[in-house]
Amino acid sequence: MNNPAPKFAAPLGWKVEDSAQLYQVASWGGGYFGVNEAGHVAVRPDQQPGREIDLLDVVEGLKARDLTAPVVIRFSDIIAHRLKSLNDAFTQAIIENDYRGRYSAVFPIKVNQQRLVVEEVYRSGAAFGFGLEAGSKPELLVVMGLTEDNTDRLIICNGFKDDSYIETVTLAAKLGRNIVPVVENFVELGLILKHAQKYGIRPKIGVRVKLAAEGAGRWRESSGEKSKFGLFITEILEVVEVLKQHGMLDCLKLVHCHIGSQLQDIRRVKDAVTELAHVYAELRLLGAGIDYIDIGGGLGIDYDGSRTNYESSMNYTLNEYAGDVVYRIASVCNARNIPHPTIVSESGRAIAAHHSVLVFNVLGTSALDQFRVANQLEDHGHTAEQIPQPVRDLFDAYRSVSERRLVECWHDALQAREQALQMFNLGYLNLEFRGLAERLYWATCARIRDLCRKLETVPEELEDLETILSDIYFCNFSVFQSLPDSWAIGQLFPLMPIHRLGERPSRNAVLADITCDSDGKIDRFVSMRDTKRTLEVHELRQGEDYYLAAFLVGAYQETLGDLHNLFGDTHVVHIRLLDEGGWWIEETVKGDTALQVLGYMEYDTDELYPRLARDCERAVREGRLTVPESQRLKRFYEAELHGYAYLEPDNDA
């Protein structure tokens, strides 16, 4: 059992509430995250302020167990609460709209295929009869294995399907699973009919419709007439005719659409659901035995907390989403006097995103305002006559900085710097004066920035100065492994320090990872007004860890990550809240060792150490290494092969 960290007295002029507002925790946290009186991020798995987990306490508890950052911390109780919230929202909408059908979510395991996550979703969804969705043969094998003794819970099979995929689905139906293969292209229908006849069953069949309604945001092209999957209306009518000819029209049990992922605009949801409801109605009137209307995924997450029609946000609530879906389907059914179907959604992002937090430590910084300038130019070791004119101009600009001359001094510094660089490139300025010009330029920029902070309105020419002068905080993680959507599609994730929130942050920084790729950085951060180009952070303290965290990373990030620079999976820990307070570790998954990631790349790891050992012996024989030096190198090499792929604290620390 672990207890929350003790409270401390915050410095005057800054309170933990100020940090909560600065990082907009209440906006994007969805009630699951806050800032406690100790100045640490608090995790509230069931959104109850009195029932919370101190995130820094967890990180320090893991460190004591040799599980150092970076680490993904999963709060399993959040998944249970997300599922309950989804069910409650649709239950309320069903009551309010006098809807005579029911609701069932299915979790698309592509969102997070990690075994512990899928098992938690399936276990927590049992109370509501929620099911699972598979989009490939391997995912189908997972789903079939997990659904033993739960034959009534729905299984949806999407994605392209070959003969063996369809045969497996058919056998699963004969085994008693409530499984529905969704026809994505017309060829699949023939395979379904072939195996249904072979095994003597009447299968449940679904069809995906290419809607005219288009999605919105980054994934808008995943819906509409040019979408990758689905049948045109003409093809669906052909499906109806083929099923009639086989006397199996009653086997058409589900109609499906995919509006898109992370839909930020509720109008797109309304349009698509209305169109799908009319398709359902027409198929029912044609004699199809449809019981399910599957509205697919798309339920968004408010990553930036702005509650807007922005691609990293959403302009609706969960209750509004459920209410609109139920109302639109009910209205169409009532107008056509047909039964209300079971509503199915595949809201994987909304189920999984909140429960995972990536915590990483800062290794060091690079600052542009570190340069200091002497009071007199001659104090730099040269007479005025020896100093080139552009360097003297830079010093004059530095010395002349005042609130009345900010823009003028900025322009003077820019021009003088450009002239100094031109002279250097022509060979008329030596490296020493080039360095002096560099120090003068950045010192001038820093003085201008400091005075701008005192102004009510910053001149337009100087608005980017904070970004230009921002620090680089080098962080112990890989963007490509742990936050691939940040790099690949510019997805925003909330990032903030997890401690020292009773202190005013004094630095602005962009975050760089430890890969050797220039794209391995984060320089866009959530903000209520557009996006920020820097993150407010604290000055590092000598000998003290400084931890940052990325939130809402439970959807897609873990399974999309790559092995850039051979940085593999991080440690993963499942944490649960204790009823009496504190937390406990439910399960731990150790991160990849160097040996494991080398194995992924098909290196013969059994040969690596012997090769180095032979090389060490040759070096000893030739006098290039002593025996103790050779032994130390071999011990280091062997230890690192079996060590964490990320950077770890010094053993002596």
WOTA-V290231 format. One record per residue. N is the residue number from 0. PHI is phi in whole degrees, -180 to 180 (NA if undefined). BURIAL is b if it has 16 or more other ideal C-beta (glycine too) atoms within 10 Angstrom, else e. D_LAST is the distance of its C-alpha to the last C-alpha in Angstrom with 1 decimal. Layout:
BEGIN
n = <N;N>
phi = <PHI;PHI>
burial = <BURIAL;BURIAL>
d_last = <D_LAST;D_LAST>
END
This chain:
BEGIN
n = <0;1;2;3;4;5;6;7;8;9;10;11;12;13;14;15;16;17;18;19;20;21;22;23;24;25;26;27;28;29;30;31;32;33;34;35;36;37;38;39;40;41;42;43;44;45;46;47;48;49;50;51;52;53;54;55;56;57;58;59;60;61;62;63;64;65;66;67;68;69;70;71;72;73;74;75;76;77;78;79;80;81;82;83;84;85;86;87;88;89;90;91;92;93;94;95;96;97;98;99;100;101;102;103;104;105;106;107;108;109;110;111;112;113;114;115;116;117;118;119;120;121;122;123;124;125;126;127;128;129;130;131;132;133;134;135;136;137;138;139;140;141;142;143;144;145;146;147;148;149;150;151;152;153;154;155;156;157;158;159;160;161;162;163;164;165;166;167;168;169;170;171;172;173;174;175;176;177;178;179;180;181;182;183;184;185;186;187;188;189;190;191;192;193;194;195;196;197;198;199;200;201;202;203;204;205;206;207;208;209;210;211;212;213;214;215;216;217;218;219;220;221;222;223;224;225;226;227;228;229;230;231;232;233;234;235;236;237;238;239;240;241;242;243;244;245;246;247;248;249;250;251;252;253;254;255;256;257;258;259;260;261;262;263;264;265;266;267;268;269;270;271;272;273;274;275;276;277;278;279;280;281;282;283;284;285;286;287;288;289;290;291;292;293;294;295;296;297;298;299;300;301;302;303;304;305;306;307;308;309;310;311;312;313;314;315;316;317;318;319;320;321;322;323;324;325;326;327;328;329;330;331;332;333;334;335;336;337;338;339;340;341;342;343;344;345;346;347;348;349;350;351;352;353;354;355;356;357;358;359;360;361;362;363;364;365;366;367;368;369;370;371;372;373;374;375;376;377;378;379;380;381;382;383;384;385;386;387;388;389;390;391;392;393;394;395;396;397;398;399;400;401;402;403;404;405;406;407;408;409;410;411;412;413;414;415;416;417;418;419;420;421;422;423;424;425;426;427;428;429;430;431;432;433;434;435;436;437;438;439;440;441;442;443;444;445;446;447;448;449;450;451;452;453;454;455;456;457;458;459;460;461;462;463;464;465;466;467;468;469;470;471;472;473;474;475;476;477;478;479;480;481;482;483;484;485;486;487;488;489;490;491;492;493;494;495;496;497;498;499;500;501;502;503;504;505;506;507;508;509;510;511;512;513;514;515;516;517;518;519;520;521;522;523;524;525;526;527;528;529;530;531;532;533;534;535;536;537;538;539;540;541;542;543;544;545;546;547;548;549;550;551;552;553;554;555;556;557;558;559;560;561;562;563;564;565;566;567;568;569;570;571;572;573;574;575;576;577;578;579;580;581;582;583;584;585;586;587;588;589;590;591;592;593;594;595;596;597;598;599;600;601;602;603;604;605;606;607;608;609;610;611;612;613;614;615;616;617;618;619;620;621;622;623;624;625;626;627;628;629;630;631;632;633;634;635;636;637;638;639;640;641;642;643;644;645;646;647;648;649;650;651;652>
phi = <NA;-127;-106;-59;-70;-69;-78;-140;-83;-75;-60;-62;91;-147;-123;-61;-63;-67;-66;-59;-74;-59;-92;55;-61;-65;-76;-94;-73;61;86;-89;-135;-157;-121;-91;-69;-80;81;-118;-68;-111;-106;-118;-59;-114;67;-97;-57;-79;-117;-145;-121;-79;-66;-65;-61;-65;-61;-70;-66;-69;-60;-65;-100;66;-112;-89;-65;-79;-149;-93;-109;-103;-103;-59;-65;-67;-59;-59;-70;-63;-65;-64;-63;-64;-64;-63;-64;-74;-61;-63;-66;-63;-67;-64;-102;50;-80;-104;-113;-126;-126;-144;-87;-124;-95;-76;-72;-61;-64;-162;-84;-58;-54;-64;-71;-63;-63;-65;-62;-67;-67;-72;-85;-61;-63;-109;72;-73;-117;-132;-125;-118;-118;-159;-64;-60;-67;-63;-63;-61;-63;-64;-69;-83;-99;-60;63;-133;-72;-90;-81;-70;-123;-105;-116;-108;86;-67;-131;-99;-62;-70;-60;-65;-64;-64;-60;-64;-66;-64;-65;-68;-70;116;-71;-87;-117;-129;-77;-97;-72;-97;-142;-63;-60;-63;-62;-62;-66;-63;-67;-61;-77;-63;-69;-62;-103;66;-127;-107;-76;-90;-121;-121;-132;-99;-101;-81;-79;-74;-65;-102;-79;-146;81;-62;-107;-64;-80;-79;-124;86;-70;-99;-68;-68;-113;107;-112;-70;-57;-58;-69;-66;-64;-66;-58;-59;-66;-63;-65;-61;-62;-94;64;-130;-64;-69;-78;-76;-105;-145;-119;-132;-145;-127;-78;143;-107;52;-73;-92;-117;-65;-63;-65;-62;-59;-62;-68;-65;-62;-64;-64;-62;-69;-62;-57;-62;-65;-67;-62;-68;-82;107;-68;-95;-67;-112;-124;-121;-102;-86;70;-91;120;-58;-83;-124;-86;-64;-102;75;-85;55;-125;-84;-119;-63;-103;-139;-160;-99;-150;-103;-61;-65;-67;-59;-62;-62;-68;-62;-65;-61;-66;-68;-61;-62;-66;-64;-65;-67;-99;57;-126;-63;-80;-81;-71;-89;-117;-129;-118;-87;-65;-61;-66;-80;-101;-60;-70;-81;-112;-129;-98;-111;-143;-103;-92;-94;177;-138;-131;-123;-90;-99;-84;-79;-114;-126;-70;-68;-122;-62;-66;-66;-85;100;-141;-77;-59;-69;-79;-84;-59;-59;-60;-69;-64;-64;-64;-65;-62;-64;-60;-73;-91;-62;-154;-60;-83;-125;-61;-67;-62;-66;-62;-65;-61;-66;-60;-66;-65;-64;-61;-65;-64;-66;-63;-63;-64;-70;-94;87;-100;-133;-80;-66;-63;-71;-60;-64;-65;-61;-62;-63;-64;-63;-70;-66;-65;-59;-65;-65;-63;-60;-61;-74;-61;-64;-90;-87;-71;-127;-88;-55;-57;-65;-108;-64;-90;-65;-60;-69;-60;-93;-66;-76;-109;-100;-85;-116;-85;-165;-117;-58;-69;-87;-102;-135;-61;-67;-63;-80;-78;-127;71;-64;-89;-124;-63;-129;-167;-67;-99;-150;59;-83;-89;-112;-73;-67;-110;-125;-118;-145;-103;-108;-113;-87;-100;-77;-96;-104;-65;-79;-80;-153;-126;-132;-136;-134;-66;-157;-69;-116;59;-130;-94;-93;-140;-113;-74;-136;-100;-63;-71;-108;-59;77;-124;-68;-123;-110;-117;-142;-106;-108;61;-106;-79;-108;74;-63;-69;-89;-89;-61;-116;-110;-54;61;62;-91;-93;-65;-80;-58;-130;-131;-99;-115;-125;-83;-86;-60;-88;105;84;-150;-144;-89;-81;-161;-126;-120;-66;-70;-65;-88;-59;-61;-67;-70;-66;-63;-59;-90;70;-77;-81;-67;-70;-99;-64;-66;-58;-63;-65;-61;-64;-65;-64;-65;-64;-66;-66;-62;-91;81;-85;-131;-83;-60;-60;-65;-62;-65;-65;-64;-66;-64;-61;-61;-66;-64;-71;-60;-98;-95;-58;-68;-94;-76;-121;-62;-60;-62;-87;-73>
burial = <e;b;e;b;b;e;e;e;e;b;e;e;e;b;b;b;e;b;b;b;e;e;b;b;b;e;b;b;b;b;e;b;b;b;b;b;e;b;b;b;b;b;b;b;b;e;b;e;e;e;b;b;b;b;b;b;b;b;b;b;b;b;e;e;e;e;b;b;b;b;b;b;b;b;b;b;b;b;b;b;b;b;b;e;b;b;b;e;b;b;b;e;b;b;e;e;b;e;b;e;b;e;b;b;b;b;b;b;b;b;b;b;e;b;e;e;b;b;e;b;b;b;e;b;b;e;e;b;b;b;b;b;b;b;b;b;b;e;b;b;e;b;b;b;e;b;b;e;e;b;e;e;b;b;b;b;b;b;b;e;b;e;e;e;b;b;b;b;b;b;e;b;b;e;e;e;b;b;b;b;b;b;b;b;e;e;e;b;b;e;b;b;b;e;b;b;e;e;e;e;e;e;b;b;b;b;b;b;b;b;b;e;b;b;b;b;b;b;b;b;e;b;b;b;e;e;b;e;b;b;b;e;e;e;b;b;e;e;b;b;e;e;b;e;e;e;e;b;b;e;b;b;b;b;b;b;b;b;b;b;b;b;b;b;b;b;e;b;b;b;b;b;b;b;b;b;b;e;b;b;b;b;b;b;e;e;e;b;b;b;b;b;b;b;b;b;b;b;b;b;b;b;b;b;b;b;b;e;b;b;b;b;b;b;b;b;e;b;e;e;b;b;b;b;b;b;b;b;b;b;e;b;b;e;e;e;e;b;e;b;b;b;b;b;b;b;b;b;b;b;b;b;b;b;b;b;b;b;b;b;b;b;e;e;b;e;b;b;b;e;b;e;b;e;e;e;b;e;e;b;e;e;e;e;e;e;b;b;e;b;b;e;b;b;b;b;b;b;b;e;b;e;e;e;e;b;e;e;b;b;e;b;b;b;e;b;b;e;b;b;b;e;b;b;e;e;e;e;b;e;e;e;b;b;e;b;b;b;b;b;b;b;b;b;b;b;b;b;b;e;b;b;e;e;e;e;e;b;e;e;e;b;e;e;b;b;e;e;b;b;b;b;b;b;b;b;b;b;b;b;b;b;b;b;b;b;b;e;e;e;b;b;b;b;b;b;b;b;b;b;b;b;b;b;b;e;b;b;b;b;b;b;b;b;b;e;e;e;e;b;b;b;b;b;b;b;e;e;e;e;e;b;b;b;b;b;b;b;e;b;e;e;e;e;b;b;b;b;b;b;b;b;b;b;b;b;b;b;e;e;b;e;b;b;b;b;b;b;b;b;b;b;b;b;b;b;b;e;e;e;e;b;b;e;b;e;e;e;b;e;b;b;b;b;b;b;b;b;e;e;e;e;e;e;b;e;e;b;e;e;e;b;e;e;e;b;e;e;e;e;e;e;e;e;b;e;e;e;e;b;e;e;b;b;e;e;e;e;e;e;b;e;e;b;b;b;e;e;e;e;e;e;e>
d_last = <25.8;23.5;24.7;24.5;22.1;23.8;25.8;25.2;27.6;27.8;28.6;32.3;33.9;31.7;31.6;30.1;33.5;33.3;30.2;32.0;35.0;33.1;31.5;34.7;33.1;36.4;38.2;36.2;34.5;37.8;37.1;34.1;31.4;31.3;29.2;28.8;29.1;25.3;25.1;23.7;25.5;27.6;29.1;32.6;33.7;37.3;37.4;37.8;35.9;35.7;34.1;30.8;27.2;24.3;22.5;19.2;19.5;20.0;17.0;14.7;16.7;16.3;12.5;12.9;15.2;13.0;15.1;13.0;15.0;17.5;19.5;23.2;24.1;27.7;29.6;32.5;34.5;34.9;36.8;39.2;39.8;40.4;43.0;44.7;44.8;46.5;48.9;49.7;50.4;52.9;54.4;55.1;56.6;58.8;60.2;60.8;62.6;64.6;63.1;64.5;61.8;58.2;54.8;52.3;49.0;47.7;44.2;44.0;41.2;40.6;38.7;35.9;36.8;33.7;35.2;33.4;34.5;38.1;38.4;37.3;39.8;42.5;41.9;41.7;44.7;46.9;48.3;49.7;50.8;48.6;48.4;46.6;47.4;46.9;47.3;47.2;48.1;44.5;44.1;47.5;46.4;43.4;45.7;48.3;45.9;44.5;47.9;49.4;51.6;51.4;54.4;55.4;52.3;52.8;51.4;52.0;51.9;51.5;51.0;53.1;54.6;56.1;58.5;56.0;54.1;57.4;58.4;55.1;55.7;59.3;58.3;55.7;58.6;60.7;57.9;58.2;55.4;56.3;55.4;56.7;56.5;56.8;59.1;57.4;60.1;63.6;63.1;60.9;63.9;65.9;63.1;62.8;66.6;66.7;64.2;65.7;69.0;67.5;65.9;68.5;66.4;66.8;63.4;61.9;61.6;59.9;60.4;58.2;60.2;59.7;60.2;61.7;59.3;56.2;52.7;50.6;47.3;45.3;47.0;50.5;51.9;50.9;54.0;57.5;60.1;57.8;55.1;53.8;54.9;58.0;61.8;64.3;66.8;69.4;67.3;66.8;70.5;70.8;68.4;70.7;73.7;72.2;71.1;74.6;76.1;74.1;74.8;71.1;70.9;69.8;66.7;65.4;63.0;60.5;60.4;57.1;55.8;52.5;52.5;49.1;45.4;43.9;47.3;47.0;50.7;52.6;55.8;54.9;54.2;57.6;59.5;58.0;58.5;62.0;62.9;61.4;63.3;66.5;65.8;65.3;68.5;70.5;69.3;70.1;73.6;74.0;73.5;69.8;68.2;65.1;63.1;59.8;58.9;55.4;54.2;51.1;47.8;47.2;46.1;43.7;40.3;40.0;36.8;37.3;39.0;42.0;44.6;46.5;48.1;45.1;43.6;40.3;42.1;45.2;48.2;48.9;47.5;47.3;50.4;52.3;51.5;52.7;55.8;56.8;56.5;58.5;61.1;61.7;62.2;64.3;66.5;67.4;68.1;70.2;72.2;72.9;73.4;71.1;68.5;65.1;62.6;59.1;56.6;53.6;50.6;47.6;45.1;41.9;39.9;40.9;39.9;36.5;35.0;33.7;31.9;28.9;26.0;23.5;20.2;17.8;15.0;15.7;14.0;16.1;19.6;22.8;25.3;29.0;29.6;27.2;30.1;31.8;35.4;37.3;40.2;42.7;42.8;43.8;40.6;38.9;40.8;44.0;47.5;48.8;51.2;48.5;46.5;47.8;49.5;47.0;44.2;46.4;47.3;43.6;43.2;46.4;45.1;41.8;43.8;46.3;44.1;45.6;46.3;49.8;48.9;45.8;47.4;49.3;46.3;44.4;47.3;47.6;43.9;44.3;47.4;46.2;43.0;45.2;47.4;44.6;43.4;46.9;47.4;44.2;45.4;48.7;47.3;48.3;44.9;42.4;38.6;38.0;40.3;39.0;35.5;37.2;39.2;36.0;34.4;37.6;38.1;34.8;35.0;38.5;37.4;34.7;37.4;39.8;37.3;36.4;40.2;40.8;38.5;41.0;44.0;45.6;46.5;44.6;47.0;47.1;46.1;42.8;41.8;39.4;37.6;34.8;34.1;34.6;32.0;29.5;25.9;24.3;21.1;19.4;18.5;16.9;20.2;23.6;26.6;28.8;27.2;26.5;28.9;31.7;34.4;32.7;33.1;36.4;38.5;36.8;36.1;34.6;31.9;30.8;27.3;25.6;22.4;21.8;20.8;21.5;25.1;26.4;25.7;27.9;26.2;26.8;26.2;28.0;26.4;27.1;24.5;23.9;22.4;20.6;23.9;25.9;28.9;30.1;31.2;27.7;27.6;28.8;31.1;33.4;32.6;34.7;37.0;40.3;42.0;41.6;38.0;35.4;34.1;30.8;28.5;27.8;24.1;22.0;20.5;16.8;14.8;12.1;8.6;10.5;11.3;15.0;16.9;20.4;22.8;26.1;28.7;31.9;30.6;32.2;35.3;35.4;31.9;30.4;33.5;34.2;30.7;30.8;28.6;28.4;26.1;25.6;23.3;24.5;24.6;21.6;20.7;23.5;23.7;27.0;26.8;29.8;30.8;31.9;35.2;34.1;31.2;27.6;26.8;26.4;25.3;28.5;27.2;24.2;24.7;21.8;21.4;22.8;21.2;21.9;24.6;26.3;26.6;27.9;30.4;31.5;32.5;34.5;32.5;33.3;29.9;31.3;32.3;29.2;27.3;30.6;31.4;28.2;28.7;32.2;31.1;28.7;31.6;33.8;31.4;31.3;35.0;35.5;33.2;30.7;27.8;27.4;27.0;23.4;22.6;24.5;22.8;19.3;20.5;22.2;19.2;17.1;20.2;20.9;17.4;17.5;21.0;20.0;16.8;16.9;18.9;16.7;13.5;10.4;6.7;5.1;5.5;3.8;0.0>
END
